[in-house]
Amino acid sequence: MAIHYRCRHCETEVGLLPFDSEESVRKLHQLNEEEAEQYIHKDHNGDTTVDCICEHCEESLKQFPDYYALKKWLQ
């Protein structure tokens, strides 16, 4: 089992944390229920994917803040 961090805009894998206990996953759930449903996903292998933002997309959003209004701004 592992925690994959993936950019929610360009879908680039940002990082990977191997873990062996549910304690690691519980720490992710410091988000409220709505945020957790939006950003944390489990697959059939037991791996967890956390949607985050990569540095490239973060810089683009700083330069073009209107992109925040779009759900998916990269084609």
HTML snippet that shows the backbone in 3Dmol.js (N, CA, C, O; Angstrom):
<script src="https://3Dmol.org/build/3Dmol-min.js"></script>
<div id="view" style="width:600px;height:400px;position:relative"></div>
<script>
const pdb = `
ATOM      1  N   MET A   1       0.843  -1.178   0.000  1.00  0.00           N
ATOM      2  CA  MET A   1       0.000   0.000   0.000  1.00  0.00           C
ATOM      3  C   MET A   1       0.885   1.238   0.000  1.00  0.00           C
ATOM      4  O   MET A   1       1.994   1.234   0.534  1.00  0.00           O
ATOM      5  N   ALA A   2       0.362   2.307  -0.618  1.00  0.00           N
ATOM      6  CA  ALA A   2       1.136   3.538  -0.718  1.00  0.00           C
ATOM      7  C   ALA A   2       0.191   4.731  -0.818  1.00  0.00           C
ATOM      8  O   ALA A   2      -0.997   4.592  -1.112  1.00  0.00           O
ATOM      9  N   ILE A   3       0.759   5.902  -0.565  1.00  0.00           N
ATOM     10  CA  ILE A   3       0.028   7.150  -0.771  1.00  0.00           C
ATOM     11  C   ILE A   3       0.679   7.839  -1.962  1.00  0.00           C
ATOM     12  O   ILE A   3       1.863   8.174  -1.929  1.00  0.00           O
ATOM     13  N   HIS A   4      -0.105   8.046  -3.014  1.00  0.00           N
ATOM     14  CA  HIS A   4       0.362   8.724  -4.216  1.00  0.00           C
ATOM     15  C   HIS A   4      -0.131  10.159  -4.170  1.00  0.00           C
ATOM     16  O   HIS A   4      -1.306  10.406  -3.899  1.00  0.00           O
ATOM     17  N   TYR A   5       0.753  11.100  -4.431  1.00  0.00           N
ATOM     18  CA  TYR A   5       0.372  12.503  -4.531  1.00  0.00           C
ATOM     19  C   TYR A   5       0.385  12.868  -6.009  1.00  0.00           C
ATOM     20  O   TYR A   5       1.411  12.734  -6.677  1.00  0.00           O
ATOM     21  N   ARG A   6      -0.767  13.333  -6.526  1.00  0.00           N
ATOM     22  CA  ARG A   6      -0.916  13.610  -7.944  1.00  0.00           C
ATOM     23  C   ARG A   6      -1.476  15.020  -8.118  1.00  0.00           C
ATOM     24  O   ARG A   6      -2.396  15.427  -7.409  1.00  0.00           O
ATOM     25  N   CYS A   7      -0.908  15.757  -9.071  1.00  0.00           N
ATOM     26  CA  CYS A   7      -1.405  17.103  -9.356  1.00  0.00           C
ATOM     27  C   CYS A   7      -2.816  16.991  -9.921  1.00  0.00           C
ATOM     28  O   CYS A   7      -3.049  16.253 -10.879  1.00  0.00           O
ATOM     29  N   ARG A   8      -3.742  17.711  -9.337  1.00  0.00           N
ATOM     30  CA  ARG A   8      -5.131  17.621  -9.769  1.00  0.00           C
ATOM     31  C   ARG A   8      -5.382  18.348 -11.082  1.00  0.00           C
ATOM     32  O   ARG A   8      -6.451  18.197 -11.674  1.00  0.00           O
ATOM     33  N   HIS A   9      -4.406  19.141 -11.549  1.00  0.00           N
ATOM     34  CA  HIS A   9      -4.582  19.870 -12.801  1.00  0.00           C
ATOM     35  C   HIS A   9      -3.929  19.146 -13.976  1.00  0.00           C
ATOM     36  O   HIS A   9      -4.588  18.916 -14.990  1.00  0.00           O
ATOM     37  N   CYS A  10      -2.660  18.782 -13.868  1.00  0.00           N
ATOM     38  CA  CYS A  10      -1.946  18.151 -14.985  1.00  0.00           C
ATOM     39  C   CYS A  10      -1.773  16.646 -14.800  1.00  0.00           C
ATOM     40  O   CYS A  10      -1.276  15.968 -15.699  1.00  0.00           O
ATOM     41  N   GLU A  11      -2.176  16.120 -13.649  1.00  0.00           N
ATOM     42  CA  GLU A  11      -2.137  14.692 -13.320  1.00  0.00           C
ATOM     43  C   GLU A  11      -0.721  14.110 -13.258  1.00  0.00           C
ATOM     44  O   GLU A  11      -0.544  12.899 -13.390  1.00  0.00           O
ATOM     45  N   THR A  12       0.287  14.966 -13.057  1.00  0.00           N
ATOM     46  CA  THR A  12       1.657  14.517 -12.854  1.00  0.00           C
ATOM     47  C   THR A  12       1.783  13.937 -11.456  1.00  0.00           C
ATOM     48  O   THR A  12       1.238  14.495 -10.504  1.00  0.00           O
ATOM     49  N   GLU A  13       2.501  12.812 -11.319  1.00  0.00           N
ATOM     50  CA  GLU A  13       2.726  12.271  -9.981  1.00  0.00           C
ATOM     51  C   GLU A  13       3.777  13.124  -9.284  1.00  0.00           C
ATOM     52  O   GLU A  13       4.906  13.246  -9.759  1.00  0.00           O
ATOM     53  N   VAL A  14       3.397  13.711  -8.158  1.00  0.00           N
ATOM     54  CA  VAL A  14       4.262  14.614  -7.412  1.00  0.00           C
ATOM     55  C   VAL A  14       5.130  13.843  -6.422  1.00  0.00           C
ATOM     56  O   VAL A  14       6.280  14.211  -6.187  1.00  0.00           O
ATOM     57  N   GLY A  15       4.589  12.785  -5.846  1.00  0.00           N
ATOM     58  CA  GLY A  15       5.349  12.007  -4.874  1.00  0.00           C
ATOM     59  C   GLY A  15       4.666  10.705  -4.534  1.00  0.00           C
ATOM     60  O   GLY A  15       3.519  10.467  -4.914  1.00  0.00           O
ATOM     61  N   LEU A  16       5.383   9.867  -3.813  1.00  0.00           N
ATOM     62  CA  LEU A  16       4.889   8.557  -3.402  1.00  0.00           C
ATOM     63  C   LEU A  16       5.435   8.252  -2.016  1.00  0.00           C
ATOM     64  O   LEU A  16       6.640   8.343  -1.780  1.00  0.00           O
ATOM     65  N   LEU A  17       4.542   7.889  -1.101  1.00  0.00           N
ATOM     66  CA  LEU A  17       4.935   7.502   0.248  1.00  0.00           C
ATOM     67  C   LEU A  17       4.489   6.072   0.508  1.00  0.00           C
ATOM     68  O   LEU A  17       3.289   5.816   0.594  1.00  0.00           O
ATOM     69  N   PRO A  18       5.414   5.141   0.633  1.00  0.00           N
ATOM     70  CA  PRO A  18       5.008   3.795   1.028  1.00  0.00           C
ATOM     71  C   PRO A  18       4.641   3.803   2.511  1.00  0.00           C
ATOM     72  O   PRO A  18       5.266   4.512   3.299  1.00  0.00           O
ATOM     73  N   PHE A  19       3.651   3.035   2.888  1.00  0.00           N
ATOM     74  CA  PHE A  19       3.285   2.951   4.297  1.00  0.00           C
ATOM     75  C   PHE A  19       2.739   1.564   4.583  1.00  0.00           C
ATOM     76  O   PHE A  19       2.352   0.828   3.675  1.00  0.00           O
ATOM     77  N   ASP A  20       2.717   1.225   5.859  1.00  0.00           N
ATOM     78  CA  ASP A  20       2.292  -0.118   6.227  1.00  0.00           C
ATOM     79  C   ASP A  20       1.225  -0.130   7.305  1.00  0.00           C
ATOM     80  O   ASP A  20       0.963  -1.173   7.905  1.00  0.00           O
ATOM     81  N   SER A  21       0.607   1.012   7.558  1.00  0.00           N
ATOM     82  CA  SER A  21      -0.418   1.033   8.599  1.00  0.00           C
ATOM     83  C   SER A  21      -1.513   2.020   8.263  1.00  0.00           C
ATOM     84  O   SER A  21      -1.311   2.940   7.470  1.00  0.00           O
ATOM     85  N   GLU A  22      -2.656   1.832   8.858  1.00  0.00           N
ATOM     86  CA  GLU A  22      -3.773   2.745   8.687  1.00  0.00           C
ATOM     87  C   GLU A  22      -3.519   4.069   9.396  1.00  0.00           C
ATOM     88  O   GLU A  22      -4.183   5.063   9.102  1.00  0.00           O
ATOM     89  N   GLU A  23      -2.573   4.095  10.317  1.00  0.00           N
ATOM     90  CA  GLU A  23      -2.247   5.338  11.033  1.00  0.00           C
ATOM     91  C   GLU A  23      -1.812   6.428  10.062  1.00  0.00           C
ATOM     92  O   GLU A  23      -2.156   7.597  10.241  1.00  0.00           O
ATOM     93  N   SER A  24      -1.054   6.047   9.031  1.00  0.00           N
ATOM     94  CA  SER A  24      -0.608   7.018   8.036  1.00  0.00           C
ATOM     95  C   SER A  24      -1.784   7.620   7.300  1.00  0.00           C
ATOM     96  O   SER A  24      -1.794   8.821   7.029  1.00  0.00           O
ATOM     97  N   VAL A  25      -2.772   6.812   6.970  1.00  0.00           N
ATOM     98  CA  VAL A  25      -3.946   7.301   6.251  1.00  0.00           C
ATOM     99  C   VAL A  25      -4.803   8.166   7.157  1.00  0.00           C
ATOM    100  O   VAL A  25      -5.365   9.159   6.695  1.00  0.00           O
ATOM    101  N   ARG A  26      -4.921   7.824   8.418  1.00  0.00           N
ATOM    102  CA  ARG A  26      -5.732   8.612   9.349  1.00  0.00           C
ATOM    103  C   ARG A  26      -5.242  10.049   9.454  1.00  0.00           C
ATOM    104  O   ARG A  26      -6.041  10.964   9.651  1.00  0.00           O
ATOM    105  N   LYS A  27      -3.950  10.254   9.325  1.00  0.00           N
ATOM    106  CA  LYS A  27      -3.404  11.611   9.402  1.00  0.00           C
ATOM    107  C   LYS A  27      -3.901  12.470   8.249  1.00  0.00           C
ATOM    108  O   LYS A  27      -4.028  13.687   8.382  1.00  0.00           O
ATOM    109  N   LEU A  28      -4.178  11.838   7.128  1.00  0.00           N
ATOM    110  CA  LEU A  28      -4.715  12.583   5.991  1.00  0.00           C
ATOM    111  C   LEU A  28      -6.117  13.087   6.262  1.00  0.00           C
ATOM    112  O   LEU A  28      -6.546  14.079   5.672  1.00  0.00           O
ATOM    113  N   HIS A  29      -6.827  12.424   7.136  1.00  0.00           N
ATOM    114  CA  HIS A  29      -8.216  12.756   7.379  1.00  0.00           C
ATOM    115  C   HIS A  29      -8.392  13.878   8.399  1.00  0.00           C
ATOM    116  O   HIS A  29      -9.413  13.952   9.082  1.00  0.00           O
ATOM    117  N   GLN A  30      -7.387  14.747   8.496  1.00  0.00           N
ATOM    118  CA  GLN A  30      -7.546  15.955   9.289  1.00  0.00           C
ATOM    119  C   GLN A  30      -8.367  16.975   8.506  1.00  0.00           C
ATOM    120  O   GLN A  30      -8.763  18.016   9.030  1.00  0.00           O
ATOM    121  N   LEU A  31      -8.612  16.648   7.233  1.00  0.00           N
ATOM    122  CA  LEU A  31      -9.493  17.467   6.420  1.00  0.00           C
ATOM    123  C   LEU A  31     -10.923  17.200   6.854  1.00  0.00           C
ATOM    124  O   LEU A  31     -11.221  16.150   7.424  1.00  0.00           O
ATOM    125  N   ASN A  32     -11.806  18.150   6.583  1.00  0.00           N
ATOM    126  CA  ASN A  32     -13.204  17.853   6.888  1.00  0.00           C
ATOM    127  C   ASN A  32     -13.723  16.835   5.872  1.00  0.00           C
ATOM    128  O   ASN A  32     -13.048  16.544   4.885  1.00  0.00           O
ATOM    129  N   GLU A  33     -14.883  16.310   6.103  1.00  0.00           N
ATOM    130  CA  GLU A  33     -15.410  15.212   5.295  1.00  0.00           C
ATOM    131  C   GLU A  33     -15.543  15.589   3.817  1.00  0.00           C
ATOM    132  O   GLU A  33     -15.226  14.788   2.938  1.00  0.00           O
ATOM    133  N   GLU A  34     -16.004  16.788   3.553  1.00  0.00           N
ATOM    134  CA  GLU A  34     -16.179  17.246   2.170  1.00  0.00           C
ATOM    135  C   GLU A  34     -14.832  17.353   1.444  1.00  0.00           C
ATOM    136  O   GLU A  34     -14.709  16.941   0.290  1.00  0.00           O
ATOM    137  N   GLU A  35     -13.824  17.910   2.128  1.00  0.00           N
ATOM    138  CA  GLU A  35     -12.491  18.033   1.539  1.00  0.00           C
ATOM    139  C   GLU A  35     -11.877  16.661   1.290  1.00  0.00           C
ATOM    140  O   GLU A  35     -11.263  16.434   0.247  1.00  0.00           O
ATOM    141  N   ALA A  36     -12.038  15.755   2.236  1.00  0.00           N
ATOM    142  CA  ALA A  36     -11.488  14.409   2.084  1.00  0.00           C
ATOM    143  C   ALA A  36     -12.099  13.706   0.878  1.00  0.00           C
ATOM    144  O   ALA A  36     -11.386  13.047   0.122  1.00  0.00           O
ATOM    145  N   GLU A  37     -13.409  13.840   0.691  1.00  0.00           N
ATOM    146  CA  GLU A  37     -14.061  13.215  -0.466  1.00  0.00           C
ATOM    147  C   GLU A  37     -13.557  13.805  -1.778  1.00  0.00           C
ATOM    148  O   GLU A  37     -13.461  13.104  -2.785  1.00  0.00           O
ATOM    149  N   GLN A  38     -13.239  15.087  -1.760  1.00  0.00           N
ATOM    150  CA  GLN A  38     -12.802  15.771  -2.966  1.00  0.00           C
ATOM    151  C   GLN A  38     -11.350  15.459  -3.326  1.00  0.00           C
ATOM    152  O   GLN A  38     -11.022  15.349  -4.507  1.00  0.00           O
ATOM    153  N   TYR A  39     -10.474  15.314  -2.325  1.00  0.00           N
ATOM    154  CA  TYR A  39      -9.041  15.221  -2.582  1.00  0.00           C
ATOM    155  C   TYR A  39      -8.404  13.859  -2.312  1.00  0.00           C
ATOM    156  O   TYR A  39      -7.283  13.624  -2.763  1.00  0.00           O
ATOM    157  N   ILE A  40      -9.063  12.964  -1.603  1.00  0.00           N
ATOM    158  CA  ILE A  40      -8.467  11.676  -1.245  1.00  0.00           C
ATOM    159  C   ILE A  40      -9.283  10.552  -1.852  1.00  0.00           C
ATOM    160  O   ILE A  40     -10.499  10.485  -1.674  1.00  0.00           O
ATOM    161  N   HIS A  41      -8.599   9.665  -2.577  1.00  0.00           N
ATOM    162  CA  HIS A  41      -9.270   8.559  -3.253  1.00  0.00           C
ATOM    163  C   HIS A  41      -8.524   7.257  -2.968  1.00  0.00           C
ATOM    164  O   HIS A  41      -7.294   7.243  -2.939  1.00  0.00           O
ATOM    165  N   LYS A  42      -9.253   6.175  -2.759  1.00  0.00           N
ATOM    166  CA  LYS A  42      -8.650   4.843  -2.571  1.00  0.00           C
ATOM    167  C   LYS A  42      -8.952   3.994  -3.787  1.00  0.00           C
ATOM    168  O   LYS A  42     -10.049   4.064  -4.341  1.00  0.00           O
ATOM    169  N   ASP A  43      -7.967   3.175  -4.214  1.00  0.00           N
ATOM    170  CA  ASP A  43      -8.221   2.272  -5.328  1.00  0.00           C
ATOM    171  C   ASP A  43      -8.373   0.838  -4.830  1.00  0.00           C
ATOM    172  O   ASP A  43      -8.285   0.577  -3.631  1.00  0.00           O
ATOM    173  N   HIS A  44      -8.602  -0.080  -5.753  1.00  0.00           N
ATOM    174  CA  HIS A  44      -8.871  -1.470  -5.380  1.00  0.00           C
ATOM    175  C   HIS A  44      -7.660  -2.175  -4.774  1.00  0.00           C
ATOM    176  O   HIS A  44      -7.821  -3.206  -4.120  1.00  0.00           O
ATOM    177  N   ASN A  45      -6.449  -1.645  -4.974  1.00  0.00           N
ATOM    178  CA  ASN A  45      -5.235  -2.236  -4.388  1.00  0.00           C
ATOM    179  C   ASN A  45      -5.008  -1.800  -2.943  1.00  0.00           C
ATOM    180  O   ASN A  45      -4.120  -2.317  -2.266  1.00  0.00           O
ATOM    181  N   GLY A  46      -5.812  -0.847  -2.475  1.00  0.00           N
ATOM    182  CA  GLY A  46      -5.611  -0.311  -1.136  1.00  0.00           C
ATOM    183  C   GLY A  46      -4.737   0.923  -1.129  1.00  0.00           C
ATOM    184  O   GLY A  46      -4.506   1.516  -0.076  1.00  0.00           O
ATOM    185  N   ASP A  47      -4.237   1.324  -2.318  1.00  0.00           N
ATOM    186  CA  ASP A  47      -3.432   2.539  -2.405  1.00  0.00           C
ATOM    187  C   ASP A  47      -4.333   3.759  -2.274  1.00  0.00           C
ATOM    188  O   ASP A  47      -5.513   3.719  -2.623  1.00  0.00           O
ATOM    189  N   THR A  48      -3.764   4.830  -1.773  1.00  0.00           N
ATOM    190  CA  THR A  48      -4.492   6.083  -1.600  1.00  0.00           C
ATOM    191  C   THR A  48      -3.862   7.125  -2.514  1.00  0.00           C
ATOM    192  O   THR A  48      -2.638   7.235  -2.587  1.00  0.00           O
ATOM    193  N   THR A  49      -4.703   7.892  -3.211  1.00  0.00           N
ATOM    194  CA  THR A  49      -4.223   8.991  -4.054  1.00  0.00           C
ATOM    195  C   THR A  49      -4.743  10.292  -3.481  1.00  0.00           C
ATOM    196  O   THR A  49      -5.937  10.442  -3.219  1.00  0.00           O
ATOM    197  N   VAL A  50      -3.827  11.233  -3.289  1.00  0.00           N
ATOM    198  CA  VAL A  50      -4.171  12.556  -2.784  1.00  0.00           C
ATOM    199  C   VAL A  50      -3.983  13.545  -3.930  1.00  0.00           C
ATOM    200  O   VAL A  50      -2.891  13.666  -4.486  1.00  0.00           O
ATOM    201  N   ASP A  51      -5.058  14.249  -4.275  1.00  0.00           N
ATOM    202  CA  ASP A  51      -4.961  15.278  -5.303  1.00  0.00           C
ATOM    203  C   ASP A  51      -4.389  16.535  -4.673  1.00  0.00           C
ATOM    204  O   ASP A  51      -4.907  17.039  -3.676  1.00  0.00           O
ATOM    205  N   CYS A  52      -3.306  17.039  -5.273  1.00  0.00           N
ATOM    206  CA  CYS A  52      -2.649  18.246  -4.771  1.00  0.00           C
ATOM    207  C   CYS A  52      -2.321  19.122  -5.972  1.00  0.00           C
ATOM    208  O   CYS A  52      -2.990  19.018  -7.000  1.00  0.00           O
ATOM    209  N   ILE A  53      -1.328  19.969  -5.873  1.00  0.00           N
ATOM    210  CA  ILE A  53      -0.934  20.824  -6.990  1.00  0.00           C
ATOM    211  C   ILE A  53       0.587  20.807  -7.115  1.00  0.00           C
ATOM    212  O   ILE A  53       1.299  20.927  -6.118  1.00  0.00           O
ATOM    213  N   CYS A  54       1.081  20.657  -8.345  1.00  0.00           N
ATOM    214  CA  CYS A  54       2.531  20.647  -8.571  1.00  0.00           C
ATOM    215  C   CYS A  54       3.045  22.088  -8.656  1.00  0.00           C
ATOM    216  O   CYS A  54       2.262  23.032  -8.765  1.00  0.00           O
ATOM    217  N   GLU A  55       4.346  22.239  -8.606  1.00  0.00           N
ATOM    218  CA  GLU A  55       4.951  23.572  -8.622  1.00  0.00           C
ATOM    219  C   GLU A  55       4.648  24.309  -9.920  1.00  0.00           C
ATOM    220  O   GLU A  55       4.393  25.513  -9.907  1.00  0.00           O
ATOM    221  N   HIS A  56       4.676  23.594 -11.036  1.00  0.00           N
ATOM    222  CA  HIS A  56       4.424  24.219 -12.334  1.00  0.00           C
ATOM    223  C   HIS A  56       3.013  24.796 -12.393  1.00  0.00           C
ATOM    224  O   HIS A  56       2.830  25.943 -12.800  1.00  0.00           O
ATOM    225  N   CYS A  57       2.036  24.025 -11.997  1.00  0.00           N
ATOM    226  CA  CYS A  57       0.649  24.492 -12.013  1.00  0.00           C
ATOM    227  C   CYS A  57       0.423  25.607 -10.998  1.00  0.00           C
ATOM    228  O   CYS A  57      -0.346  26.534 -11.251  1.00  0.00           O
ATOM    229  N   GLU A  58       1.089  25.517  -9.858  1.00  0.00           N
ATOM    230  CA  GLU A  58       0.966  26.574  -8.852  1.00  0.00           C
ATOM    231  C   GLU A  58       1.477  27.906  -9.404  1.00  0.00           C
ATOM    232  O   GLU A  58       0.856  28.948  -9.196  1.00  0.00           O
ATOM    233  N   GLU A  59       2.605  27.869 -10.105  1.00  0.00           N
ATOM    234  CA  GLU A  59       3.152  29.089 -10.709  1.00  0.00           C
ATOM    235  C   GLU A  59       2.205  29.631 -11.778  1.00  0.00           C
ATOM    236  O   GLU A  59       2.017  30.843 -11.878  1.00  0.00           O
ATOM    237  N   SER A  60       1.612  28.751 -12.570  1.00  0.00           N
ATOM    238  CA  SER A  60       0.659  29.179 -13.600  1.00  0.00           C
ATOM    239  C   SER A  60      -0.547  29.856 -12.968  1.00  0.00           C
ATOM    240  O   SER A  60      -1.029  30.870 -13.474  1.00  0.00           O
ATOM    241  N   LEU A  61      -1.036  29.300 -11.866  1.00  0.00           N
ATOM    242  CA  LEU A  61      -2.177  29.888 -11.180  1.00  0.00           C
ATOM    243  C   LEU A  61      -1.836  31.252 -10.568  1.00  0.00           C
ATOM    244  O   LEU A  61      -2.689  32.136 -10.495  1.00  0.00           O
ATOM    245  N   LYS A  62      -0.594  31.413 -10.133  1.00  0.00           N
ATOM    246  CA  LYS A  62      -0.178  32.723  -9.613  1.00  0.00           C
ATOM    247  C   LYS A  62      -0.176  33.771 -10.721  1.00  0.00           C
ATOM    248  O   LYS A  62      -0.558  34.921 -10.503  1.00  0.00           O
ATOM    249  N   GLN A  63       0.261  33.355 -11.920  1.00  0.00           N
ATOM    250  CA  GLN A  63       0.321  34.282 -13.043  1.00  0.00           C
ATOM    251  C   GLN A  63      -1.059  34.563 -13.641  1.00  0.00           C
ATOM    252  O   GLN A  63      -1.322  35.662 -14.129  1.00  0.00           O
ATOM    253  N   PHE A  64      -1.943  33.550 -13.596  1.00  0.00           N
ATOM    254  CA  PHE A  64      -3.275  33.670 -14.192  1.00  0.00           C
ATOM    255  C   PHE A  64      -4.326  33.238 -13.176  1.00  0.00           C
ATOM    256  O   PHE A  64      -4.872  32.141 -13.289  1.00  0.00           O
ATOM    257  N   PRO A  65      -4.618  34.072 -12.193  1.00  0.00           N
ATOM    258  CA  PRO A  65      -5.543  33.685 -11.115  1.00  0.00           C
ATOM    259  C   PRO A  65      -6.961  33.378 -11.592  1.00  0.00           C
ATOM    260  O   PRO A  65      -7.721  32.737 -10.866  1.00  0.00           O
ATOM    261  N   ASP A  66      -7.332  33.815 -12.786  1.00  0.00           N
ATOM    262  CA  ASP A  66      -8.658  33.487 -13.312  1.00  0.00           C
ATOM    263  C   ASP A  66      -8.836  31.984 -13.531  1.00  0.00           C
ATOM    264  O   ASP A  66      -9.964  31.497 -13.602  1.00  0.00           O
ATOM    265  N   TYR A  67      -7.743  31.263 -13.637  1.00  0.00           N
ATOM    266  CA  TYR A  67      -7.815  29.804 -13.826  1.00  0.00           C
ATOM    267  C   TYR A  67      -8.468  29.099 -12.636  1.00  0.00           C
ATOM    268  O   TYR A  67      -8.990  27.995 -12.790  1.00  0.00           O
ATOM    269  N   TYR A  68      -8.447  29.718 -11.456  1.00  0.00           N
ATOM    270  CA  TYR A  68      -9.070  29.114 -10.277  1.00  0.00           C
ATOM    271  C   TYR A  68     -10.555  28.847 -10.504  1.00  0.00           C
ATOM    272  O   TYR A  68     -11.119  27.935  -9.901  1.00  0.00           O
ATOM    273  N   ALA A  69     -11.182  29.624 -11.355  1.00  0.00           N
ATOM    274  CA  ALA A  69     -12.616  29.465 -11.623  1.00  0.00           C
ATOM    275  C   ALA A  69     -12.901  28.224 -12.476  1.00  0.00           C
ATOM    276  O   ALA A  69     -14.039  27.759 -12.529  1.00  0.00           O
ATOM    277  N   LEU A  70     -11.879  27.689 -13.138  1.00  0.00           N
ATOM    278  CA  LEU A  70     -12.056  26.533 -14.011  1.00  0.00           C
ATOM    279  C   LEU A  70     -11.722  25.249 -13.274  1.00  0.00           C
ATOM    280  O   LEU A  70     -10.727  25.184 -12.552  1.00  0.00           O
ATOM    281  N   LYS A  71     -12.548  24.231 -13.452  1.00  0.00           N
ATOM    282  CA  LYS A  71     -12.277  22.952 -12.798  1.00  0.00           C
ATOM    283  C   LYS A  71     -11.062  22.271 -13.421  1.00  0.00           C
ATOM    284  O   LYS A  71     -10.211  21.750 -12.701  1.00  0.00           O
ATOM    285  N   LYS A  72     -10.972  22.270 -14.737  1.00  0.00           N
ATOM    286  CA  LYS A  72      -9.843  21.656 -15.449  1.00  0.00           C
ATOM    287  C   LYS A  72      -9.384  22.668 -16.502  1.00  0.00           C
ATOM    288  O   LYS A  72     -10.047  22.839 -17.526  1.00  0.00           O
ATOM    289  N   TRP A  73      -8.263  23.333 -16.260  1.00  0.00           N
ATOM    290  CA  TRP A  73      -7.815  24.366 -17.178  1.00  0.00           C
ATOM    291  C   TRP A  73      -6.703  23.917 -18.114  1.00  0.00           C
ATOM    292  O   TRP A  73      -6.350  24.657 -19.032  1.00  0.00           O
ATOM    293  N   LEU A  74      -6.146  22.741 -17.915  1.00  0.00           N
ATOM    294  CA  LEU A  74      -5.160  22.193 -18.850  1.00  0.00           C
ATOM    295  C   LEU A  74      -5.857  21.192 -19.758  1.00  0.00           C
ATOM    296  O   LEU A  74      -6.598  20.326 -19.292  1.00  0.00           O
ATOM    297  N   GLN A  75      -5.619  21.314 -21.029  1.00  0.00           N
ATOM    298  CA  GLN A  75      -6.261  20.402 -22.004  1.00  0.00           C
ATOM    299  C   GLN A  75      -5.271  19.349 -22.449  1.00  0.00           C
ATOM    300  O   GLN A  75      -5.607  18.488 -23.263  1.00  0.00           O
TER     301      GLN A  75
END
`;
const viewer = $3Dmol.createViewer("view");
viewer.addModel(pdb, "pdb");
viewer.setStyle({}, {cartoon: {color: "spectrum"}});
viewer.zoomTo();
viewer.render();
</script>
